[in-house]
Amino acid sequence: MTYKNFLKAAFAGLTLSMASIPSMAPAEMLRILSGSPSAALQVPMNRAVVVESDTPFAELSIANPGIADISSLSDRTIYVLGKEPGRTTLTILGADGSLISNVEVHVTPDVAEFRERLAQILPGEPIEVRTANDGIVLSGTVSSIARLDRALELANRYAPERVSNLMVVGGTQQVMLRVQFAEMQRSVSQALSSSIGIQGTTFGDDLGISAGTNTLNTSGGVANAFGGSIPAGNSNNGAVLFGFNASGVEVGILLEALESRGIVRTLAEPNLTALSGQEARFLAGGEYPVPVSQDEDTITVEFKPFGVELNFIPRVVDGDIINIELEAAVSSIDPTNSVSLGEGFSIDAFRRRETSTTVEMRDGESFAIAGLLSDDFQNLSGQVPWLGDVPVLGALFRSAEFTRQQTELVIIITPHLVTPTRGDAYALPTDRVRPPTANQLFFQGIVASDEAPSTGGAGEVARQDFSGSYGYVLD
């Protein structure tokens, strides 16, 4: 190998080795001209910048070596390496000790690498990245809060606690929550009892008999039975009284029966709209005053809310995915469980069904967040000892009662992403009612005019036909 070929091979190897080290490629180059002010030098963190001077220098100094490191490549070239974000000053002196220039060095986070990682993690998001002082500024419009949080988390990796967020979330960020409370109570009660009353004398006047069971176990009840009167205290739905004479003994038999069925249906549908991340409250009902004892024998009044209550915080996570933190309750005053304080003063209790949970679903989807099924069964049987065990005739000395109560409760929520609309597109419950004129009220007896609006949402409601069957059907 000749000397010339040896030099070519050496330069080729050096070129390859330098190309394998990306940090050696200068991010910026600054030329210092004698007699002119020097511009600020922007140095990315962990990257290098080359500074060239028209005038040969003899001495270099850096104010804060922790921010940037320097080395001289020649008497006109300086190598500056960014170490930590911040600002410092590079001083260049000539051979005679004169000041050539003071260069302000700004070491900033490496936003070039950050932009690459941001494009890989959040593709398609128009996020703009800038540097400000020793931090990062993010701006632009992102599609969801989740993507905004990811961008901020990644930026804090490059500039911890030095990230300024100017991003905004686009798309629909208002959520309407529809909550359905549905409760059904069913009760069935059946009772069958028989009473027998006997009075009179036998064996002449030597032996008197007076006896009775169940309802006829008192002298007054026996007297009413033989007088043909059903006992006044009868609470059953049906009663049959008949009797017969056996010599000097009168026998009366009273059969009482009860069968009752009941259904109670409760439904509440509160709707409420809130901005993503903001709390919304709803109460349709009232407040009940409750006295509270205080020190020194004083009493204050505390008001307890009752009715339909709804508190929730919606968060649009990503696209149409909604996270909902919810508290919902339906309560009513229950006088049957009141507390009596004497002198005719009592405090009513509350009957309350409530739930508190956090769920996540898409726009328009529904979730049953709570449910309750209770089934109470009671069976009572009473009889006169020994006599009730007699076959056939023992039925006259027995009574049986059967009671069953069932309660079903379910709470369903449905979130919707909503946007504002024009006010005339909505229909109010009062739009179908018009106050009557004096002629209609006094001479025609019309308490509400039949004239209804014909345009907008109110007109659409007015055109609906309610002449046929409508409403809810319970099987």
FISE-72404 format. One line per field, with one value per residue (C-alpha): residue in one letter; x, y, z. Coordinates in steps of 0.001 Angstrom, whole numbers. Layout:
N
fitor: [A  ...]
east: [X  ...]
north: [Y  ...]
up: [Z  ...]
END
This chain:
475
fitor: [M  T  Y  K  N  F  L  K  A  A  F  A  G  L  T  L  S  M  A  S  I  P  S  M  A  P  A  E  M  L  R  I  L  S  G  S  P  S  A  A  L  Q  V  P  M  N  R  A  V  V  V  E  S  D  T  P  F  A  E  L  S  I  A  N  P  G  I  A  D  I  S  S  L  S  D  R  T  I  Y  V  L  G  K  E  P  G  R  T  T  L  T  I  L  G  A  D  G  S  L  I  S  N  V  E  V  H  V  T  P  D  V  A  E  F  R  E  R  L  A  Q  I  L  P  G  E  P  I  E  V  R  T  A  N  D  G  I  V  L  S  G  T  V  S  S  I  A  R  L  D  R  A  L  E  L  A  N  R  Y  A  P  E  R  V  S  N  L  M  V  V  G  G  T  Q  Q  V  M  L  R  V  Q  F  A  E  M  Q  R  S  V  S  Q  A  L  S  S  S  I  G  I  Q  G  T  T  F  G  D  D  L  G  I  S  A  G  T  N  T  L  N  T  S  G  G  V  A  N  A  F  G  G  S  I  P  A  G  N  S  N  N  G  A  V  L  F  G  F  N  A  S  G  V  E  V  G  I  L  L  E  A  L  E  S  R  G  I  V  R  T  L  A  E  P  N  L  T  A  L  S  G  Q  E  A  R  F  L  A  G  G  E  Y  P  V  P  V  S  Q  D  E  D  T  I  T  V  E  F  K  P  F  G  V  E  L  N  F  I  P  R  V  V  D  G  D  I  I  N  I  E  L  E  A  A  V  S  S  I  D  P  T  N  S  V  S  L  G  E  G  F  S  I  D  A  F  R  R  R  E  T  S  T  T  V  E  M  R  D  G  E  S  F  A  I  A  G  L  L  S  D  D  F  Q  N  L  S  G  Q  V  P  W  L  G  D  V  P  V  L  G  A  L  F  R  S  A  E  F  T  R  Q  Q  T  E  L  V  I  I  I  T  P  H  L  V  T  P  T  R  G  D  A  Y  A  L  P  T  D  R  V  R  P  P  T  A  N  Q  L  F  F  Q  G  I  V  A  S  D  E  A  P  S  T  G  G  A  G  E  V  A  R  Q  D  F  S  G  S  Y  G  Y  V  L  D]
east: [0  1417  1556  -1223  -3607  -2823  -3929  -7176  -8019  -7258  -9471  -12292  -12154  -12140  -15174  -17125  -16251  -17353  -20624  -21485  -21562  -24614  -23780  -20659  -22774  -23144  -26686  -25707  -22644  -21939  -19353  -17910  -16819  -14461  -16041  -19676  -21965  -22384  -25805  -27033  -25874  -28628  -27236  -29521  -28912  -26402  -25628  -22623  -22263  -19124  -18172  -15734  -13897  -12339  -9735  -7344  -7988  -5637  -7957  -11510  -13729  -17304  -19251  -21086  -19413  -22435  -24580  -22119  -18657  -16111  -12952  -10776  -10294  -7933  -7072  -10203  -12642  -14495  -16483  -19487  -21398  -24786  -25070  -28035  -30841  -29992  -28059  -24383  -21699  -18726  -15825  -13201  -9902  -7107  -3360  -2896  -5696  -8204  -11851  -12854  -16484  -18924  -21280  -24524  -25090  -28673  -28828  -32348  -33992  -33455  -36858  -35828  -35803  -38918  -40791  -39841  -41068  -44255  -45045  -44487  -46654  -49420  -49569  -51873  -52038  -51135  -49017  -46484  -43301  -41195  -38512  -38807  -35895  -34986  -38406  -40754  -43955  -46692  -49515  -52139  -55445  -55611  -58522  -58950  -57829  -56096  -53844  -53144  -52017  -49740  -48096  -47496  -46096  -43649  -42595  -41812  -39303  -37285  -37897  -39053  -41322  -40528  -43381  -45897  -49216  -51023  -52876  -56658  -58966  -61089  -64369  -67480  -66687  -70187  -71925  -75634  -76311  -79664  -80408  -83404  -84655  -87174  -88706  -91536  -93178  -95612  -97492  -99806  -101663  -104069  -105736  -108403  -109746  -112770  -114413  -117005  -119214  -121392  -123856  -126901  -127916  -128146  -129405  -132101  -130775  -128021  -125182  -124547  -122203  -120510  -117389  -115757  -112587  -110670  -112960  -115758  -113650  -115315  -118824  -119483  -118364  -120559  -123560  -123106  -122786  -126027  -127683  -126805  -124112  -120654  -118022  -117376  -113627  -113567  -110796  -111068  -112468  -115128  -116972  -119761  -121776  -124240  -125517  -127875  -129515  -128848  -131467  -130842  -127387  -126816  -123840  -122489  -119745  -117916  -115662  -113381  -111234  -108766  -106976  -105263  -102827  -100992  -98521  -96545  -94417  -91887  -89944  -87677  -85595  -83357  -81271  -78300  -75603  -72080  -68730  -66064  -64209  -66762  -69201  -72966  -75709  -79439  -82207  -85934  -87737  -87278  -85664  -87128  -86397  -84864  -84202  -80684  -79767  -76813  -74928  -76575  -80001  -80379  -81924  -81070  -82797  -80929  -82513  -82206  -82778  -85185  -86467  -84454  -80755  -77980  -74317  -71803  -68453  -68033  -64647  -64309  -61339  -60738  -63054  -66503  -65314  -66720  -65635  -68408  -68117  -71708  -73814  -77557  -80403  -84198  -85704  -89120  -90588  -91789  -94262  -94633  -91145  -91445  -89874  -92234  -90789  -93908  -96492  -97713  -94345  -92810  -90042  -90630  -88045  -86802  -87059  -83939  -82368  -78937  -75793  -72263  -69919  -67500  -68021  -66684  -68622  -69115  -71528  -75103  -74333  -76257  -75130  -77165  -75074  -77273  -79964  -81879  -84283  -85870  -88438  -90067  -92216  -94267  -96546  -98441  -100725  -102636  -104998  -106676  -104452  -105541  -108840  -107101  -105554  -108919  -109506  -112091  -113647  -110234  -110487  -113018  -110341  -107516  -106478  -103777  -102194  -99831  -97978  -95389  -93728  -91349  -89308  -87248  -85006  -82697  -80711  -79604  -77385  -76841  -74320  -74526  -72065  -74100  -73647  -75751  -78573  -80995  -83539  -86577  -85724  -86763  -90293  -91437  -94227  -96059  -96033  -99163  -101194  -102514  -104315  -108001  -109556  -112258  -114944  -113602  -113291  -116612  -118982  -117536  -115979  -112610  -109722  -107021  -107068  -106674  -104519  -101089  -97908  -97328  -93585  -90383  -90062  -93252  -95188  -93824  -95041  -98416  -98916  -98520  -101692  -102614  -106146  -105367  -103821  -100503  -98392  -97084  -98667  -98155  -98734]
north: [0  3387  6368  8092  5131  4897  8507  7914  4905  6821  9740  7353  5638  8961  10096  6947  7237  10872  10064  7456  10156  12381  14764  15901  17493  21180  22346  25953  28022  31557  33855  36660  39723  42202  45531  44264  43023  39276  37658  35222  31675  29033  25653  22582  20507  17645  19092  21098  24435  25799  29460  31095  34344  36607  37675  35108  34687  33669  32952  31627  31516  30408  31945  28763  25524  23583  25020  24793  23376  24901  23803  25446  23673  26397  30010  31040  28159  27336  24187  24828  21867  22411  20570  21951  24385  27918  31057  31861  34049  33062  35545  35689  37554  38464  37915  41344  40668  42835  41771  40428  39618  38478  35858  35083  31336  29985  26254  25018  21592  19602  20211  18500  15097  16033  16863  13463  11596  13681  12826  9126  9010  11403  11229  13693  16128  19701  20555  23370  23190  26247  27087  29969  30791  27358  25742  24374  26024  23824  25321  24157  22290  18660  16277  15219  15830  12447  13408  16774  15014  12686  15625  17388  14238  13758  17444  17160  14433  16978  20063  19041  21665  24087  23350  26048  24692  26869  23970  23870  20902  20862  19070  18907  19336  19663  16607  16109  13329  11583  9586  7267  6153  3318  1683  -852  -2074  -4996  -6387  -9373  -10175  -13044  -14039  -16571  -16978  -18632  -17949  -19964  -18771  -20918  -19888  -21387  -23993  -27756  -30433  -28008  -25003  -26897  -26168  -22844  -22539  -19408  -19803  -18239  -18242  -15616  -12633  -14097  -14707  -11894  -11627  -8568  -10348  -13375  -11126  -9269  -12547  -13963  -10612  -10928  -8222  -8662  -7323  -3631  -4163  -6333  -5196  -8023  -7674  -10326  -11815  -14413  -15003  -17850  -19931  -22686  -23985  -27361  -27813  -24924  -24105  -21438  -21844  -19001  -19335  -16322  -16695  -13753  -13482  -10910  -10629  -7440  -6575  -3316  -1816  1398  2764  5567  7103  10149  11309  14291  15698  18006  19505  20499  21427  18747  18762  21024  19966  20315  20079  19485  19426  19151  18995  21084  21350  20004  21830  19638  21030  20412  20716  23007  24009  25946  24408  26193  24714  25605  24565  22643  22141  18726  18544  16017  15206  14331  15162  14834  15849  14813  15740  14693  14385  13862  11490  10749  11400  10284  8433  10099  9563  10371  10856  10677  11115  10617  10292  10240  10962  11713  12509  9412  10292  6607  6663  10004  10773  12104  14670  15117  17905  17069  17810  15241  15087  13095  10695  10388  7556  7777  5834  7046  5930  7241  5831  6547  4979  5421  4950  6328  8978  7647  4399  3446  1840  377  1670  414  -2165  -3604  -6516  -7252  -9978  -10084  -13104  -13647  -16571  -16654  -19368  -19360  -21857  -22854  -25494  -29081  -28066  -26722  -30142  -31892  -33057  -31053  -29309  -27989  -25380  -23518  -23002  -21850  -18680  -18218  -15100  -14725  -11511  -10920  -7644  -7183  -4097  -3563  -528  273  3414  3889  6716  7832  10578  12616  15047  18168  21547  24701  25418  28207  28903  28662  25004  24000  23302  24167  22441  25771  26230  24079  26205  29687  31828  32248  35547  37047  35917  32335  32175  33728  32873  29659  28148  27590  27649  27131  28198  25531  27783  26215  27407  26071  26705  25561  22838  23936  23510  20006  19072  20675  18571  15305  13262  12177  11031  7296  5165  6385  6217  3186  -236  -2468  -6182]
up: [0  -992  1350  -623  -315  3392  3919  1986  4148  7339  6355  5388  8784  10578  8586  9497  13179  13301  11513  14172  16915  16283  19156  17301  14580  15511  16158  15482  14573  15751  14168  16293  14385  15962  16780  16646  19472  19746  19520  22172  21628  21772  22841  23151  26264  25642  22210  20948  19167  17454  17910  15462  16117  13479  16042  17554  21281  24058  26999  27520  30602  31330  34220  35266  34208  35463  32669  29746  29121  26692  24934  22263  18946  17678  18441  16499  17204  20452  21219  23561  25099  26817  30164  32141  31185  32180  31198  31553  29939  27751  27962  25146  25765  23333  23662  25308  27807  25993  25849  22478  23345  26017  24588  26401  26321  26609  27297  26563  26542  23364  21740  18504  20167  22140  18909  17482  20560  20654  17027  17769  20909  19780  15977  14285  17210  16091  19138  18769  20849  21729  24246  26698  28978  30388  29850  27190  25975  24489  22439  19968  20057  21177  20772  24403  27972  28058  25146  26761  29946  27963  26204  29531  31114  28231  28328  32048  31197  29230  31393  34882  36463  33635  31239  30280  29022  26484  24858  24578  24206  21071  20366  22540  26224  27685  29080  29768  32272  32357  35521  35859  39271  38931  42006  42169  45365  45393  48385  48784  52000  52713  55975  56939  60449  62028  65362  67279  70103  72383  75093  76745  79305  79214  81555  82583  84383  86097  83621  81858  78874  77509  75308  72274  70172  68179  67565  69669  72769  74750  76179  74043  70901  71697  72432  69121  67228  68622  68033  64323  64340  62892  65338  64842  65043  61928  59542  57023  53533  54039  56992  57253  60456  60917  63853  65004  68185  69776  72473  74887  73455  70801  68494  66366  63737  62258  59181  58309  55177  53942  50589  49465  46681  46148  43675  44123  41291  41670  38769  38664  35683  36494  33616  34161  31898  32976  31473  31479  34807  36543  39255  38737  41384  41053  43686  43009  46325  49428  52839  56064  59368  62064  65570  66871  70535  71333  74438  77272  76562  73235  70113  66540  63340  60664  57246  55610  51833  50394  46916  43803  44245  41655  41951  39306  37749  34083  32395  28653  28630  24949  22015  23188  26312  29435  33033  35521  39274  40489  43633  43197  45709  45937  49354  50820  54228  56105  58891  59875  61418  63191  66559  69215  71637  73757  73984  70472  68876  66518  63890  60743  59379  55791  53318  51169  48280  47213  45407  44929  42298  39434  36010  32482  29249  25759  24555  24554  26386  29520  32731  35602  38478  41340  41945  44869  45177  48545  49219  52673  53511  56648  57506  60801  62164  65443  67066  70284  71914  71273  69735  66630  66013  65737  62130  60142  63160  64160  61386  63535  66162  63826  61972  59302  57819  54855  53872  51141  50137  47209  46331  43166  42649  39741  38870  35243  33932  30329  29404  26194  24639  23866  22203  22591  20147  19438  22128  19824  19143  22659  23832  27345  29293  29407  25616  25200  27617  26880  29470  28531  27703  29916  27464  27449  31230  32346  29483  28034  31145  29453  31908  29249  25639  22963  20803  20542  18775  15275  14824  16483  19063  20837  17593  17157  20634  19983  16830  18740  19047  22571  21750  21958  24667  25966  29109  30988  31096  34159  33696]
END
